[in-house]
Amino acid sequence: MIVASAGLHRRLEFIHLRKRRLGSAGVLACMSSYNHHGIINKYKLEVIAKPPALPGTRASCPHFPRLCGRVARVPRGFAIISSVLFFSMVFLSCTRPSERGGLYTASMQIKGSDTIVNLIQVWAERVVENNPSYNIGVTGGGSGTGFAALINKTCDIAMSSREIEEKEAAMAAEKNVNPVEYIVGLDGLAILVNKNNPVVELTLEQLRDIFMAKVTNWKEVGGEDRRIVILSRESNSGTHMFFKEHVLRHNDRNSKDEFAPRALLMPSSQAIYDEVSQNPHALGYVGMGFINDNVKAVSVAADENSEYFYPNTYNVMMGKYPISRPLYLYINGEPQGVVREFIDYALSEEGQKIVEETDFVPIPPGKDDPPHGGA
């Protein structure tokens, strides 16, 4: 069973809830989330438990005997036994027996970037399909959350949309954690505007001025006379960090440039997409997987003398689109067991095909395995 609890997932549009009665005990709810293509992204099992009524109280279940409009009193011993049996049933219903008839033979926790949580979930589902006795949990929350979990040894793999920072590597060393880096795909950050916005292209310098509020009206960059609404991810997001370092600071480690105070910090890329699709004044940055007919992605040039490139797979793979980045997995030391199997699958031909199917960019063909090593 794959338990995905990322909280705010990108492209999550609705939750489909199916219920199956468990006798008098309660309800087992199976949730499946769908992206905007209608593809199932994750499965989650929850038990909404309703234990048997206590002796002398009105039972809420019709299977408990009623006499003359009153609930028959249940002997105390029977209530205890029935409760134990019920919760045992719930526990067993939430486990996946191995082919040998036991419980899980291997478990793994993956935490981190909301940007790639959907990709990681698909990989996890495939690995579990091939190994039914494995239990893989996938949780989002941001790249920083993933690194913190890896450093504190509460996860086996940290997924990230940015490189580990020096201070994080130092904290890892203090706790005898050796982060090993794997590049598993590429992503381009798309600049989204409302589909009715006439602006179709921007330079990196114009983007920097907009997100730092040096440019505040769309008419200053070829649009209508409207105030620009700036949308950004929250500071614990790897997407936030990458955009700040690459666009606002021009990769200058000595720069202290920051987003304008009036920028609206959004909890997820999905939230940015939703706001841009409804607000004709807004613009924000998200992964390329959010590009569809409900919004518009602008072409971007490195400077006013350079060619503009649209965010798509080819331009990112060829290094032409100026706002692109690797996608990372970090583990503690050399991979073993289920962690090794997961990474091997991610880098396999099938795994890289899933990268493309989930709107990211696979590692360019013809190259050796992506570079990795101690961080």
NORURNOR-V832180 format. One record per pair of residues at least 12 apart in sequence whose ideal C-beta (glycine too) atoms are under 8 Angstrom apart, sorted by the first residue. I is the first residue (numbers start at 0). J is the second residue. D is the distance in whole Angstrom. If there is no record, write none. Layout:
i={I & I}
j={J & J}
d={D & D}
This chain:
i={0 & 0 & 0 & 0 & 0 & 0 & 0 & 1 & 1 & 1 & 1 & 1 & 1 & 1 & 1 & 1 & 2 & 2 & 2 & 2 & 3 & 3 & 3 & 3 & 3 & 3 & 3 & 3 & 3 & 3 & 4 & 4 & 4 & 5 & 5 & 5 & 5 & 5 & 5 & 6 & 6 & 7 & 7 & 7 & 7 & 7 & 7 & 8 & 8 & 8 & 8 & 8 & 8 & 8 & 8 & 8 & 9 & 9 & 9 & 9 & 9 & 9 & 9 & 9 & 9 & 9 & 9 & 9 & 9 & 10 & 10 & 10 & 10 & 10 & 10 & 10 & 10 & 11 & 11 & 11 & 11 & 11 & 12 & 12 & 12 & 13 & 13 & 14 & 14 & 14 & 15 & 15 & 15 & 15 & 16 & 16 & 16 & 17 & 17 & 21 & 21 & 21 & 22 & 23 & 23 & 23 & 23 & 23 & 24 & 24 & 24 & 24 & 24 & 24 & 24 & 25 & 25 & 25 & 25 & 25 & 25 & 26 & 26 & 26 & 27 & 27 & 27 & 27 & 27 & 28 & 28 & 28 & 28 & 29 & 29 & 29 & 30 & 30 & 30 & 30 & 31 & 34 & 34 & 35 & 40 & 40 & 40 & 41 & 41 & 41 & 41 & 42 & 44 & 46 & 46 & 46 & 48 & 48 & 48 & 50 & 50 & 50 & 51 & 51 & 51 & 51 & 51 & 51 & 52 & 52 & 53 & 54 & 54 & 54 & 54 & 54 & 55 & 56 & 57 & 58 & 58 & 95 & 95 & 95 & 95 & 96 & 97 & 97 & 98 & 98 & 99 & 101 & 102 & 103 & 103 & 103 & 104 & 104 & 105 & 105 & 105 & 105 & 105 & 105 & 106 & 106 & 106 & 106 & 106 & 107 & 107 & 107 & 107 & 107 & 107 & 107 & 107 & 107 & 108 & 108 & 108 & 108 & 108 & 108 & 108 & 108 & 109 & 109 & 109 & 109 & 109 & 109 & 109 & 109 & 109 & 109 & 109 & 110 & 110 & 110 & 110 & 110 & 110 & 110 & 110 & 110 & 110 & 110 & 110 & 110 & 111 & 111 & 111 & 111 & 111 & 111 & 111 & 111 & 111 & 111 & 111 & 111 & 111 & 111 & 111 & 112 & 112 & 112 & 112 & 112 & 112 & 112 & 112 & 112 & 112 & 112 & 113 & 113 & 113 & 113 & 113 & 113 & 114 & 114 & 114 & 114 & 114 & 114 & 114 & 114 & 114 & 115 & 115 & 115 & 115 & 115 & 115 & 116 & 116 & 116 & 116 & 117 & 117 & 118 & 118 & 118 & 118 & 118 & 118 & 119 & 119 & 120 & 121 & 121 & 121 & 122 & 122 & 122 & 122 & 122 & 123 & 123 & 123 & 125 & 125 & 125 & 125 & 126 & 126 & 126 & 126 & 130 & 130 & 133 & 135 & 135 & 138 & 140 & 141 & 141 & 141 & 141 & 142 & 142 & 142 & 142 & 142 & 142 & 142 & 142 & 142 & 143 & 143 & 143 & 143 & 144 & 145 & 145 & 145 & 145 & 146 & 146 & 146 & 146 & 146 & 146 & 146 & 149 & 149 & 149 & 149 & 149 & 149 & 150 & 150 & 150 & 150 & 150 & 151 & 152 & 152 & 152 & 155 & 155 & 155 & 155 & 156 & 156 & 156 & 156 & 156 & 156 & 157 & 157 & 157 & 157 & 158 & 158 & 158 & 158 & 159 & 159 & 159 & 159 & 159 & 160 & 160 & 160 & 160 & 160 & 160 & 160 & 160 & 161 & 161 & 161 & 161 & 161 & 161 & 162 & 162 & 162 & 163 & 163 & 163 & 163 & 168 & 171 & 176 & 177 & 177 & 177 & 178 & 178 & 178 & 178 & 178 & 179 & 179 & 179 & 179 & 179 & 179 & 179 & 179 & 179 & 179 & 180 & 180 & 180 & 180 & 180 & 180 & 180 & 181 & 181 & 181 & 181 & 181 & 181 & 181 & 181 & 181 & 182 & 182 & 182 & 182 & 182 & 182 & 182 & 183 & 183 & 183 & 183 & 183 & 183 & 183 & 183 & 183 & 183 & 184 & 184 & 184 & 184 & 184 & 184 & 184 & 184 & 185 & 185 & 185 & 185 & 185 & 185 & 185 & 185 & 185 & 185 & 186 & 186 & 186 & 186 & 186 & 186 & 186 & 186 & 186 & 187 & 187 & 187 & 187 & 187 & 187 & 187 & 187 & 187 & 187 & 187 & 188 & 188 & 188 & 188 & 188 & 188 & 188 & 188 & 188 & 188 & 188 & 189 & 189 & 189 & 189 & 189 & 189 & 189 & 189 & 190 & 190 & 190 & 190 & 190 & 190 & 190 & 190 & 190 & 191 & 191 & 191 & 191 & 191 & 191 & 191 & 191 & 191 & 191 & 191 & 191 & 192 & 192 & 192 & 192 & 192 & 192 & 192 & 193 & 193 & 193 & 193 & 193 & 193 & 193 & 193 & 193 & 194 & 194 & 194 & 194 & 194 & 195 & 196 & 196 & 196 & 196 & 196 & 196 & 197 & 197 & 197 & 198 & 198 & 198 & 198 & 198 & 199 & 199 & 199 & 200 & 200 & 200 & 200 & 200 & 201 & 201 & 201 & 201 & 201 & 202 & 202 & 202 & 202 & 202 & 202 & 203 & 203 & 203 & 203 & 203 & 203 & 203 & 203 & 204 & 204 & 205 & 206 & 206 & 207 & 207 & 207 & 207 & 209 & 209 & 209 & 210 & 210 & 210 & 210 & 210 & 210 & 210 & 210 & 211 & 211 & 211 & 211 & 211 & 212 & 212 & 212 & 212 & 212 & 214 & 215 & 217 & 225 & 225 & 226 & 227 & 227 & 227 & 228 & 228 & 228 & 228 & 228 & 228 & 229 & 229 & 229 & 229 & 229 & 229 & 229 & 229 & 230 & 230 & 230 & 230 & 230 & 230 & 230 & 230 & 230 & 230 & 231 & 231 & 231 & 231 & 231 & 231 & 231 & 232 & 232 & 232 & 232 & 232 & 232 & 233 & 233 & 233 & 234 & 238 & 238 & 238 & 238 & 241 & 242 & 242 & 243 & 243 & 243 & 245 & 245 & 246 & 265 & 268 & 268 & 268 & 269 & 271 & 271 & 271 & 271 & 272 & 272 & 272 & 275 & 276 & 276 & 284 & 286 & 286 & 287 & 287 & 287 & 287 & 287 & 287 & 287 & 288 & 288 & 288 & 290 & 290 & 296 & 296 & 298 & 299 & 299 & 299 & 300 & 301 & 306 & 308 & 308 & 310 & 312 & 312 & 315 & 316 & 316 & 316 & 323 & 325 & 326 & 328 & 328 & 329 & 330 & 346 & 346 & 346}
j={42 & 44 & 93 & 94 & 95 & 127 & 134 & 41 & 42 & 120 & 123 & 124 & 127 & 135 & 136 & 137 & 43 & 44 & 136 & 137 & 32 & 40 & 41 & 42 & 43 & 116 & 120 & 136 & 137 & 138 & 43 & 136 & 138 & 113 & 116 & 137 & 138 & 139 & 140 & 139 & 140 & 113 & 139 & 266 & 267 & 269 & 270 & 32 & 40 & 41 & 113 & 116 & 117 & 139 & 267 & 269 & 34 & 113 & 114 & 116 & 117 & 267 & 268 & 269 & 272 & 285 & 286 & 288 & 289 & 34 & 35 & 40 & 117 & 269 & 272 & 288 & 289 & 32 & 33 & 34 & 40 & 269 & 33 & 34 & 35 & 32 & 33 & 30 & 31 & 32 & 30 & 31 & 32 & 33 & 28 & 29 & 30 & 29 & 31 & 88 & 89 & 92 & 62 & 51 & 60 & 61 & 62 & 63 & 48 & 49 & 50 & 51 & 85 & 88 & 89 & 46 & 47 & 48 & 49 & 50 & 89 & 46 & 47 & 49 & 44 & 45 & 46 & 47 & 92 & 44 & 45 & 46 & 47 & 42 & 43 & 44 & 42 & 43 & 44 & 45 & 43 & 117 & 288 & 291 & 117 & 120 & 121 & 117 & 120 & 124 & 137 & 124 & 93 & 89 & 92 & 93 & 85 & 86 & 89 & 82 & 85 & 86 & 63 & 73 & 78 & 81 & 82 & 85 & 70 & 73 & 78 & 72 & 73 & 74 & 75 & 78 & 72 & 70 & 70 & 70 & 73 & 127 & 131 & 132 & 134 & 132 & 131 & 132 & 131 & 132 & 132 & 132 & 132 & 132 & 133 & 134 & 132 & 133 & 130 & 132 & 133 & 134 & 336 & 337 & 133 & 134 & 135 & 136 & 337 & 133 & 134 & 135 & 136 & 155 & 156 & 337 & 338 & 341 & 135 & 136 & 138 & 148 & 153 & 154 & 155 & 156 & 123 & 135 & 136 & 137 & 138 & 154 & 155 & 156 & 157 & 158 & 341 & 137 & 138 & 139 & 140 & 144 & 145 & 148 & 149 & 153 & 154 & 156 & 157 & 158 & 138 & 139 & 140 & 141 & 142 & 144 & 145 & 146 & 148 & 154 & 156 & 157 & 158 & 159 & 237 & 139 & 141 & 142 & 145 & 158 & 159 & 160 & 236 & 237 & 238 & 326 & 139 & 140 & 141 & 236 & 267 & 268 & 142 & 160 & 186 & 236 & 237 & 238 & 268 & 286 & 326 & 158 & 160 & 184 & 186 & 326 & 359 & 137 & 138 & 139 & 158 & 288 & 357 & 184 & 326 & 353 & 354 & 357 & 359 & 137 & 158 & 137 & 353 & 356 & 357 & 341 & 344 & 345 & 350 & 353 & 135 & 137 & 341 & 344 & 349 & 350 & 353 & 337 & 340 & 341 & 344 & 337 & 340 & 337 & 337 & 341 & 154 & 235 & 233 & 235 & 236 & 237 & 157 & 158 & 159 & 160 & 161 & 235 & 236 & 237 & 240 & 167 & 235 & 236 & 237 & 235 & 157 & 158 & 159 & 329 & 159 & 163 & 164 & 167 & 171 & 178 & 329 & 171 & 176 & 178 & 329 & 330 & 331 & 167 & 170 & 171 & 174 & 176 & 174 & 174 & 176 & 331 & 330 & 331 & 337 & 338 & 328 & 329 & 330 & 338 & 341 & 342 & 178 & 328 & 329 & 330 & 326 & 327 & 328 & 329 & 237 & 326 & 327 & 328 & 329 & 186 & 236 & 237 & 238 & 241 & 324 & 326 & 327 & 237 & 238 & 240 & 241 & 324 & 327 & 180 & 327 & 374 & 178 & 180 & 329 & 374 & 374 & 374 & 331 & 331 & 332 & 373 & 329 & 330 & 331 & 373 & 374 & 329 & 330 & 331 & 332 & 333 & 334 & 371 & 372 & 373 & 374 & 327 & 328 & 329 & 370 & 371 & 372 & 374 & 327 & 328 & 329 & 330 & 342 & 345 & 346 & 369 & 371 & 325 & 326 & 327 & 362 & 369 & 370 & 371 & 326 & 327 & 328 & 342 & 345 & 346 & 350 & 354 & 362 & 369 & 325 & 326 & 351 & 354 & 359 & 360 & 361 & 362 & 315 & 316 & 323 & 324 & 325 & 326 & 359 & 360 & 361 & 362 & 286 & 287 & 315 & 323 & 324 & 325 & 326 & 359 & 360 & 286 & 287 & 310 & 311 & 314 & 315 & 320 & 322 & 323 & 324 & 360 & 238 & 241 & 242 & 284 & 285 & 286 & 287 & 310 & 322 & 323 & 324 & 284 & 285 & 286 & 287 & 289 & 290 & 296 & 310 & 206 & 282 & 283 & 284 & 296 & 297 & 299 & 310 & 322 & 271 & 272 & 275 & 282 & 283 & 284 & 285 & 289 & 290 & 294 & 295 & 296 & 275 & 281 & 282 & 294 & 295 & 296 & 297 & 275 & 276 & 277 & 278 & 279 & 280 & 281 & 294 & 295 & 276 & 292 & 293 & 294 & 295 & 279 & 217 & 222 & 223 & 279 & 282 & 295 & 221 & 222 & 223 & 217 & 220 & 221 & 222 & 297 & 295 & 297 & 298 & 297 & 298 & 299 & 300 & 307 & 220 & 297 & 298 & 299 & 300 & 299 & 300 & 301 & 302 & 303 & 305 & 246 & 249 & 299 & 300 & 301 & 302 & 321 & 322 & 302 & 303 & 220 & 246 & 299 & 246 & 247 & 249 & 256 & 227 & 229 & 282 & 229 & 231 & 242 & 246 & 247 & 258 & 259 & 262 & 247 & 256 & 257 & 258 & 259 & 229 & 259 & 260 & 261 & 262 & 227 & 227 & 280 & 279 & 280 & 280 & 280 & 281 & 282 & 263 & 274 & 278 & 280 & 281 & 282 & 258 & 259 & 261 & 262 & 263 & 281 & 282 & 283 & 262 & 263 & 265 & 271 & 274 & 275 & 281 & 282 & 283 & 284 & 258 & 262 & 263 & 264 & 265 & 283 & 284 & 264 & 265 & 267 & 268 & 271 & 284 & 264 & 265 & 266 & 264 & 268 & 284 & 285 & 286 & 324 & 284 & 322 & 256 & 257 & 258 & 322 & 324 & 322 & 283 & 285 & 286 & 289 & 289 & 283 & 284 & 285 & 289 & 285 & 289 & 294 & 294 & 293 & 294 & 322 & 358 & 359 & 310 & 311 & 312 & 315 & 358 & 359 & 360 & 357 & 358 & 359 & 310 & 358 & 309 & 310 & 310 & 320 & 321 & 322 & 321 & 321 & 319 & 320 & 321 & 322 & 355 & 360 & 360 & 360 & 361 & 363 & 360 & 369 & 359 & 342 & 345 & 374 & 342 & 362 & 368 & 369}
d={8 & 6 & 7 & 7 & 5 & 8 & 7 & 7 & 6 & 7 & 5 & 6 & 6 & 6 & 7 & 7 & 6 & 7 & 5 & 8 & 8 & 8 & 4 & 7 & 6 & 7 & 5 & 8 & 5 & 7 & 7 & 8 & 5 & 6 & 5 & 7 & 6 & 3 & 7 & 6 & 7 & 6 & 7 & 5 & 4 & 6 & 7 & 6 & 7 & 8 & 7 & 6 & 6 & 7 & 7 & 7 & 8 & 6 & 7 & 7 & 6 & 6 & 4 & 5 & 8 & 7 & 7 & 7 & 7 & 4 & 5 & 8 & 7 & 6 & 8 & 6 & 7 & 5 & 8 & 7 & 7 & 6 & 6 & 7 & 6 & 8 & 6 & 5 & 8 & 6 & 7 & 5 & 8 & 7 & 6 & 8 & 6 & 5 & 8 & 7 & 8 & 7 & 7 & 7 & 4 & 8 & 4 & 7 & 7 & 7 & 7 & 8 & 5 & 7 & 7 & 6 & 5 & 5 & 4 & 8 & 8 & 8 & 5 & 8 & 7 & 8 & 6 & 8 & 6 & 8 & 5 & 8 & 6 & 7 & 8 & 6 & 7 & 5 & 8 & 7 & 8 & 7 & 8 & 6 & 5 & 6 & 7 & 8 & 5 & 8 & 7 & 8 & 6 & 5 & 7 & 6 & 8 & 8 & 6 & 6 & 6 & 8 & 7 & 8 & 6 & 5 & 6 & 7 & 7 & 8 & 7 & 6 & 5 & 7 & 6 & 6 & 6 & 7 & 5 & 5 & 8 & 8 & 6 & 7 & 7 & 8 & 7 & 3 & 7 & 6 & 8 & 7 & 8 & 6 & 7 & 4 & 4 & 7 & 8 & 7 & 5 & 7 & 6 & 4 & 7 & 4 & 7 & 8 & 8 & 7 & 7 & 5 & 7 & 5 & 7 & 5 & 6 & 7 & 8 & 5 & 7 & 8 & 7 & 4 & 5 & 8 & 7 & 7 & 7 & 5 & 7 & 6 & 7 & 4 & 8 & 6 & 8 & 8 & 5 & 8 & 7 & 6 & 5 & 4 & 8 & 8 & 4 & 8 & 6 & 7 & 8 & 7 & 7 & 7 & 5 & 6 & 2 & 7 & 7 & 8 & 8 & 5 & 4 & 5 & 8 & 7 & 7 & 5 & 6 & 5 & 5 & 5 & 8 & 5 & 8 & 8 & 4 & 7 & 6 & 7 & 6 & 7 & 8 & 4 & 7 & 8 & 7 & 6 & 7 & 5 & 7 & 5 & 6 & 8 & 8 & 5 & 7 & 6 & 8 & 4 & 7 & 8 & 6 & 7 & 8 & 7 & 6 & 5 & 6 & 5 & 5 & 5 & 5 & 8 & 6 & 7 & 6 & 6 & 6 & 6 & 4 & 5 & 8 & 7 & 8 & 8 & 7 & 8 & 6 & 6 & 6 & 8 & 7 & 6 & 8 & 7 & 8 & 8 & 7 & 4 & 5 & 7 & 8 & 8 & 4 & 6 & 5 & 8 & 7 & 3 & 7 & 8 & 4 & 8 & 7 & 6 & 4 & 6 & 6 & 7 & 7 & 6 & 8 & 5 & 8 & 8 & 7 & 7 & 7 & 6 & 6 & 8 & 6 & 7 & 5 & 5 & 6 & 6 & 7 & 7 & 7 & 7 & 7 & 8 & 8 & 5 & 5 & 7 & 5 & 6 & 7 & 8 & 8 & 7 & 4 & 8 & 8 & 7 & 6 & 8 & 5 & 8 & 4 & 8 & 6 & 7 & 8 & 4 & 6 & 6 & 6 & 6 & 7 & 4 & 8 & 5 & 5 & 7 & 7 & 7 & 7 & 7 & 6 & 7 & 6 & 5 & 5 & 8 & 5 & 6 & 5 & 6 & 5 & 7 & 7 & 7 & 4 & 7 & 5 & 7 & 6 & 7 & 8 & 6 & 7 & 6 & 7 & 6 & 8 & 6 & 8 & 5 & 7 & 5 & 7 & 5 & 7 & 8 & 6 & 8 & 7 & 6 & 5 & 4 & 7 & 6 & 7 & 4 & 7 & 7 & 6 & 7 & 5 & 8 & 5 & 6 & 8 & 7 & 7 & 7 & 7 & 4 & 7 & 4 & 5 & 6 & 6 & 6 & 6 & 7 & 6 & 7 & 6 & 7 & 7 & 4 & 8 & 7 & 5 & 7 & 7 & 7 & 6 & 8 & 6 & 5 & 7 & 8 & 5 & 4 & 8 & 7 & 4 & 5 & 6 & 4 & 8 & 7 & 7 & 7 & 6 & 5 & 7 & 7 & 8 & 7 & 4 & 7 & 7 & 7 & 6 & 7 & 5 & 7 & 5 & 4 & 4 & 7 & 6 & 8 & 6 & 6 & 5 & 6 & 8 & 8 & 7 & 7 & 5 & 7 & 6 & 7 & 6 & 7 & 8 & 5 & 7 & 6 & 7 & 7 & 5 & 7 & 5 & 8 & 6 & 6 & 7 & 8 & 6 & 5 & 8 & 6 & 7 & 7 & 8 & 7 & 7 & 6 & 5 & 6 & 7 & 6 & 8 & 6 & 8 & 6 & 7 & 6 & 7 & 7 & 6 & 6 & 4 & 6 & 8 & 6 & 7 & 6 & 4 & 7 & 7 & 5 & 6 & 5 & 8 & 6 & 8 & 7 & 5 & 7 & 6 & 5 & 8 & 6 & 8 & 7 & 7 & 6 & 7 & 6 & 8 & 6 & 7 & 5 & 5 & 7 & 6 & 6 & 8 & 8 & 6 & 7 & 7 & 6 & 7 & 8 & 7 & 6 & 6 & 7 & 7 & 6 & 6 & 8 & 7 & 5 & 7 & 3 & 8 & 6 & 8 & 7 & 6 & 7 & 7 & 5 & 6 & 6 & 8 & 6 & 7 & 8 & 6 & 4 & 4 & 7 & 7 & 6 & 7 & 4 & 7 & 8 & 7 & 8 & 7 & 5 & 6 & 5 & 6 & 7 & 6 & 7 & 3 & 8 & 5 & 5 & 7 & 6 & 7 & 7 & 7 & 7 & 6 & 8 & 7 & 7 & 8 & 5 & 7 & 6 & 7 & 7 & 7 & 8 & 7 & 5 & 5 & 8 & 8 & 7 & 7 & 6 & 8 & 7 & 7 & 4 & 6 & 6 & 8 & 4 & 7 & 5 & 8 & 6 & 5 & 6 & 5 & 5 & 5 & 8 & 7 & 7 & 5 & 7 & 8 & 7 & 6 & 7 & 8 & 7 & 3 & 7 & 7 & 8 & 7 & 5 & 8 & 7 & 5 & 6 & 7 & 5 & 8 & 5 & 7 & 7 & 7 & 5 & 5 & 5 & 8 & 5 & 8 & 8 & 7 & 6 & 7 & 7 & 7 & 8 & 6 & 7}
